[in-house]
Amino acid sequence: MSVKKEVIIKIFSLFSVIGVIVLFLLIRMSTQIYGETNDKTSPINMKGKISYQVPYKNTLDLNLGIVQEPNVELPLKTASGFVDTSFLLDTGAIISTLPLRMAKNLGIDIVNARRITLQGFSGVPVFAYLGQITIKIGNQEFEFPATFTEFSKKNILGRKGLLDNFDINFDYEKKIITLSRKVNL
């Protein structure tokens, strides 16, 4: 390949990367300008039922571009109080899962915790430690069972505990997730 063609390919590649970054920034700015809500849960009252709305987060996927992920920011109880923490709301996950490194900060004693095996969609079993987390939704605290594993890179909020207490509506168009407290509790 000639030097001239190599230079043209490198310049084209550089401008492509810059274009993707600019597109990402423009989309991010437009969602902030046109009413994307803040990261906190906002309470609403629908037909006597208390609900909380949480915005979707835009995420840049290298293969798919900008996608909406049900990433929600909720206060997580740590040893030093509540800290806003990002969770992937995953109704396909049976239990909430957090990285092992977070256990100590949450006051979880891994040495005495029950060790279990988890198996995700990949089918590969991994070891995890069973514990509890406390999350604040609105002004109420909820305890959920959770596992801690070194194989988790994200905080995942799974079904157990969450779907026991809440009905969930994913409104992709409005970019809002509504958590409605079940009345029969």
Secondary structure, 3 states (H helix, E strand, C coil): CCHHHHHHHHHHHHHHHHHHHHHHHHHHHHHHHCCCCCCCCEEEEECCEEEEEEECEEEEECCCEEEEECEEEEEEEECCEEEEEEEEECCCCCCEEEEHHHCCCCCCCHHHCCEEEEECCCCCEEEEEEEEEEEEECCEEEEEEEEEECCCCCCEECCCCHHHHEEEEEECCCCEEEEEECCCC
